Amino acid sequence: MHRTKGLSAAAALLLCATLAGCGGSASADGAVVLRYTWWGNPDRAARTEKAVALFEKANPGIDIQTSFAGYDAYKQKLATQAAGGDAPDVMQLDYRQIDQYADGGILLDLGKEQATLRTSQIDPGLLATGRVDDVQYAIPQGRGTETVAYDVKTWTESGVPLPKGPWTWEQWADAMRELTKATGKPGATDPGWSEDSFEVWLRGQGRTLYTKDKRLGFTADDLTKWWTFTDGLRREGVVSPAQQTTQLDGTVENTPLGRGKSVTDTNWDAPASGFKALLEGGVGLAQMPTGPDGTPGQYFKPSMFLGASADTQHPDAAAKFIDFMINDPEAAKVLGATRGIPVNESVREAVEPQLADFDRTIADYQASLEGKLKDPPQAPPAGDSALQTTFQRDYDQVSYERMSPREAAENYVTEAKAELRS
């Protein structure tokens, strides 16, 4: 999806060829043109376009070019653009990208834009997650947490009790077995492929993904235990088979749940909104499983951030747009909870009573977890973005039974240690 206001495709191509990085260019009518990109689903895209239109109406001298993709495709494209000196003026960032792009000199120091970009209404702890070496490179846009998203109709009709309150990973596995038996299809997307799910499991065991000095916080024994657990469920037919799991690309449309091939999926709460258009029976959200003693592994984290290119020719305009997307009440009403619950406290208080449909589901889900989760970890080191791909690749070898969980775990840990030393 791509939109260009007041700028023809030919003119845009010409400007890209003549302006360094094609960032912060100007349209034929003299307006500032900013490129803004994000990942998401069609629901998020439609709302984003409406919010952008509100900004352009309030700021007639600034035109916004927008584009989006599924998470995996977006991550790869942004890495390519950044490496080529062509990063977009304003970009949506994941927790795991900030350190990487800050160290690479890709991101603008937004602390220098305080006259334009207001942050006083954002929780200081949440705001600090966008800092690297005390420099504010990114601003959190929403608050989110992981969830077990499920097909309400299918689960209800199965006769298996719906999830209520905390449950351990073993209790989750037992419920998935019952769902599989009752429905004839896997109870869940295989969580073994997901580094995010592994982190939740790991934190529930009292371990961490990374140490404070940005080294690996777990051993090959830990990862072997996790992959042995998930591979066993796959062999039972309780979670999605390899052929389905390897099609995952960061979009809800290509999950087994989104294609009607499973009953549940582990995901983040905001992206789970995309299931609403795919499941006629409605979407429910359940808490992520805990450790065996009830220790929660999930946590509230910025669902995503907004950052600006260090090479943008219009840092003031970029900061003004970021400020609007985070602090404007009308924009917040349009965006709802598609990027998580708003981080601006006054905006959140104003918007929450008006949330409806799945936005209300997300708000209620987060409210049910208030005070029950542990503090979030620090932002992952730069190498984590590449290691997410390595994690999925090595688990593919387990899924297709080309490697044992032990062999794949040892291979991953060896590569991870090398990546984090580089």
TORTOR-476050 format. One record per residue (C-alpha): z, x, y negated; residue in one letter. Coordinates in steps of 0.25 Angstrom, whole numbers, plus 5000, padded with zeros to 4 digits. Layout:
N
ZXYA ...
***
This chain:
422
500050005000M 499650064987H 499550004973R 499050064960T 499249994947K 498250024935G 497650144943L 496350134951S 496250204964A 495250304959A 496050334947A 497250354956A 496450454964L 495950524952L 497350544946L 497950594960C 496850694960A 497150744945T 498650724944L 499550824952A 500150744963G 499650604958C 501050584953G 501350504940G 499950484936S 499450394925A 498550274927S 497250244919A 498050164909D 499050274907G 500150214915A 501050314923V 500750304938V 501750324948L 501550334963R 502750264971Y 502750274986T 503750214997W 503850185011W 504150045016G 503549915022N 502649805016P 503949725011D 504449845003R 503049874998A 502849734992A 504249734985R 503949874980T 502649834974E 503349724967K 504449814961A 503349914957V 502649804950A 503949774942L 504049914938F 502649924933E 502849794925K 504049854918A 503449994917N 501949964913P 501750114910G 501950154925I 501150114937D 501650134951I 500750164963Q 501450124976T 501250154991S 502050145003F 502050165018A 502850165030G 504050265030Y 503350365040D 502050365033A 502650365019Y 503550485023K 502350565028Q 501450535016K 502550565006L 502850695012A 501350725011T 501250684997Q 502450774993A 501950895000A 500650874993G 501250864979G 500850714978D 502250644980A 502250504973P 502950484960D 503950394966V 504250394981M 505250324990Q 506050424998L 506850425011D 508250485012Y 507650585021R 506550635011Q 507350664998I 507850805003D 506450845007Q 505750804995Y 506850854985A 506750984992D 505250984991G 505250964976G 504550824978I 505550744971L 505850724956L 507350744951D 507650604947L 508950644941G 508150684929K 507650544927E 509050484925Q 508650424912A 507650334919T 508150324933L 509550254934R 510450284946T 511850244941S 511850114949Q 511550194962I 512750234971D 512950384969P 513050414983G 511750344986L 511050404974L 511450544979A 510650534992T 509450554983G 509950684978R 509550824984V 510350944978D 510950854967D 509550814962V 509250664962Q 507850664969Y 507850514974A 508550384971I 508950284982P 508250154981Q 508950074991G 510050085001R 509850055016G 510350075030T 509850075044E 509749955052T 509349885066V 508349785061A 508049675071Y 507149555074D 508149445072V 507449335080K 507149425092T 508549475093W 509149335091T 508249275101E 508649385111S 510049335112G 510549475110V 511749465100P 511249515086L 511849645081P 513149625072K 513949735066G 514049875071P 513449915085W 513350055092T 512050115096W 512450075111E 512649935107Q 511349935099W 510649985112A 511249875120D 510849775110A 509449835111M 509449825126R 509849675126E 508749645115L 507649725124T 508049645136K 508049505128A 506749525120T 505949615130G 505649715119K 506449845114P 507649805106G 507449915096A 506450015090T 506850155097D 507850215087P 507650355093G 506450385084W 507250365071S 508050475065E 508750365056D 509250295069S 509650425075F 510450465062E 511250325063V 511550355078W 511950505074L 512850465063R 513550365072G 513850475081Q 514550555069G 513350645067R 512350665056T 510850685055L 510950805046Y 512150895041T 512550905026K 511851045026D 510550975031K 510551015046R 510450935058L 511750855060G 511550825075F 511150895088T 510150875099A 511150815107D 511350705097D 509850675096L 509750685111T 510850575112K 510150485102W 508750495109W 509250485123T 509950355118F 508650295112T 507750345122D 508550275133G 508350145125L 506850175125R 506850195140R 507550065142E 506549995133G 507649955123V 506950025111V 505550035108S 504650125117P 503950255112A 502650185109Q 503250095099Q 504250195093T 503250295090T 502450195081Q 503650195071L 503250235058D 504350195048G 503750055046T 504449925051V 503049875055E 502949985066N 504349975072T 504449895085P 505349795078L 504249775068G 503149755079R 504049665087G 504249765098K 505749775096S 506949695091V 507549795082T 507349925074D 508250025067T 507750045053N 508250045039W 508649915033D 507649905021A 506449945029P 506849835039A 506449735029S 505049755034G 505349695048F 505549555041K 504049545040A 503849585054L 504849505062L 504849355061E 506249335066G 506849415055G 507549555054V 509049585055G 509749715052L 510849765061A 511749885059Q 511350015065M 512150055077P 513350145076T 513950255084G 514750225096P 516050225088D 515450135077G 515150245068T 513950195059P 512750285058G 511950215048Q 512150225033Y 511750175020F 510750265013K 509650255002P 508550175009S 507550255001M 507450334988F 506450344976L 506050484972G 505050534962A 504050654963S 504450774956A 502950784952D 502850644946T 502250654932Q 503150534928H 504550554932P 505050454922D 504150344927A 504550384941A 506050374938A 505750244931K 505150184943F 506250234952I 507250174943D 506550044943F 506450034958M 507950064960I 508650004947N 507749884943D 508349744948P 507049674948E 506449784957A 507649784966A 507449634968K 506049654972V 506349774981L 507549704988G 508049784999A 506749845004T 507249975000R 508649955003G 509749884995I 509549934980P 510450054976V 510650014962N 511949944963E 511749844952S 510349814957V 510949794971R 512049704966E 510949624959A 509949614970V 510749604982E 511149454980P 509649424978Q 509249494991L 508549395001A 507949405015D 507949545021F 508449605009D 509649525011R 509749565025T 509749715021I 510849685010A 511649615020D 511449725031Y 511949835021Q 513049755016A 513549735031S 513649895032L 514349915019E 515550015021G 515150035036K 514250145035L 514450295033K 513950375021D 512450415022P 512050565025P 511450655015Q 509950645013A 509350715025P 508750855024P 507250875020A 506850905035G 507350765039D 506050695035S 505250785045A 506350775055L 506150615056Q 504750635061T 505250745071T 506350655076F 505350535079Q 504350635085R 505350695095D 505850555098Y 504450515101D 504450625112Q 505750555118V 505150415117S 503850455125Y 504750535135E 504150665131R 505450725128M 506850695132S 507850655121P 508550795123R 507250875121E 506750785109A 508150805102A 508150955104E 506750965099N 507150875087Y 508450955083V 507651085084T 506551045075E 507550975066A 508451105064K 507151185061A 506651075051E 508051075044L 508051225043R 506651235037S 
***
